[in-house]
């Protein structure tokens, strides 16, 4: 098995302009290596280039330059084999309302050349929680069920890589959690997951490694923990044993905010200061501390810092 499920080197895509518009560089020298067996997050604002990148891997968009290898197969050498190694769940829900989930998975398997005895329709329906809807018309399914059916359709040919392009857009919280349980189960079975999402808390919870793309360029590509460590800022709230009359003068050198009658929030750099400093200042100023709450930086802070959004 390869070390990297997907390898992208110096990928560029330029959409030609016309008389009214100039050429647009959708991808600008993008390089990524997605580890085999990982859940890899690709984040970026609208128009950053995420969908263009996925469509190139799917064979729907022609690249301008660069290399793309899917499961060690270069798309320029054998696009058919590369496509056989990847299953893509697009943003748009595409389905035939007059077929049942069972019919659709059988047809999809046939389109990928999967022999009837090797099709695993019942297994996939069970995986995405649609066994009881196997013979129902897809037009009767809820939006969340249709999205889960799209995941099953992408897996009919047993691809080692699954690409999820905004899979939980418009899905309620309960169905979103159900979908992610299915995704985790697929990942534990050995499937590499490439995820694009606008829900930053979702990426923070799910992904092992995260790349951020902005204006067609990769501006970050690191493990989740390393990415979060770049924000050298932390907030800490002190709940005091009495109302605050004046903020202690020795705290004037820090970023201090009064959050309530008896709550102070201090924002500081952990690499430069220690919590003990603030505790000592408060105690020598006559305040007792009844509770301490911390507020660590999250992926949203990193995203906003790197994209300037």
Helices and strands as residue ranges (DSSP letters): E 4-15, E 24-35, E 39-43, H 50-57, E 65-70, E 73-74, H 79-84, E 86-89, H 101-111, G 116-118, H 121-127, G 131-133, G 138-140, H 143-154, E 161-165, H 173-188, E 192-196, H 200-206, E 209-214, E 217-223, H 224-229, E 234-240, G 249-251, E 255-260, E 263-268, H 275-284, E 289-295, H 299-307
